[in-house]
Amino acid sequence: MIAFFALAIGIGFWPVHAAVFGDPSYSCGSGFVHSGHQWKTDSAAAQDERTGNDAATGTPSDVCPNKVYGRRDFALLVIGFAAVVGLLTLVLIQNPQDRSSSALQASMRVRDSKR
């Protein structure tokens, strides 16, 4: 279970890069730490930087949200899956309680209180 949480944290904080106009390896941030304001300012600066052999598909504000939010959502899905599996494991692996002794003690208390 701890491994799933560590994996999700790694996925969520791993930096995301995208090919944008003017920069083939633009750093969009990570799933958990990113700046939409930075994407907007960089998009305004890179609007006219297209080249003929550029493999970019858009500006940072067009390309980054899909990549970053997809990574963040996947990390949250892994965390949710780990939490559900962990809780089910805790519930299903518990040793059943021996209720006979507690029932016996309760009936003794009831009998003693009537006297």
N, C-alpha and C positions, 0 to 999 in steps of 0.2 A: 504494500500500500504506500509506503514511504517512497518507493521507487517511482510510482505513478506520479506522486506529487512533485518529486524532483524532476521528472521528465516534463511535466506540465510547466513548471517554473522555467526550465531551460527553453522550452518552445516559446513561452510567452515573452522572455527577455532576449531571445536571439535576434540580432539585428536583421532587418529586412532590406534588401537592395532591389532596385528596379531600374530598368533602362528608360530614361526620360530624355526629352529633347535637350541636347547640350551636355548630357552626362550619362554615359552608358552604365555606370554603377552608382547611381544616386542612393544615398542612405535615407530610407524612409523612417527610420527609428525601429522600434520593436512593437510587438503586440500590446505590451503593457505600458511602454514609455514612448510616446510619439507626440509630435506637435503639428496640429492642423494649421496653425498660424504660419509656421515655417514653410509648410507645403504651399500655402497661398503666396507668400512673398517670393519663394523660389520659382513658382509658376509664372508670376508676372515677369521675372527676370529672364526666364528661359523660353518665353512665348515665341520669340523670333530667332531661336538658335537651331532651327532645323537644317540638317544637311542631307544630301542625296543618298548617302550610304548609311544613314542613321537607322538603327534597329529599334529605336524608341517608338512607343505607341501613344505617347501623350505627355502632358505636363505632370509634375509631382502631385498636384491636387486631383488629377484625373486617375493616375495610376496607383498611387500609394494607399488610399483608403481600402481598396479591395484586398490588396496584399496584406496590409497590417491587420485589418479587422478579421480577415480569414484566419490569420495566425492566432490572434487573440481568442477567437471563438473556438478554435480547435483546442487551445490550451485549457479553456474553461470546460470544454466537453470532457477532456481527460481528467480534470480535477473532479468534475461531477461523477464520472464513472468510478473513479477511485473511492470517492466518498460513499457511493451506494454499495460497491463491493465490500468496502471495509465495514460498513454498518451491518450488512447482511452476514458477513463473516462473524462479527462479534455476537450477533443475535443467535445464529445457528450453531455456533461452536460452544456456547455456554454449557456448563454442566448443569443438569436439572437439579433443582433444589429438593432435598428430602423434606417434604412437608408433613410427614407423619409425626416427627418430634415436635414441630411447632403447633400442630393441631392438638396433640396430647397436652402440651403445656397450656394452651388456651382453654381447653376443657377443664383442666385442673384449676385454673384461675377462676373460671365461672363457678365451679363447684365450691371453691373456697369462699367466694364472695357471697354465696347464698347462706352460708353458715352463720 
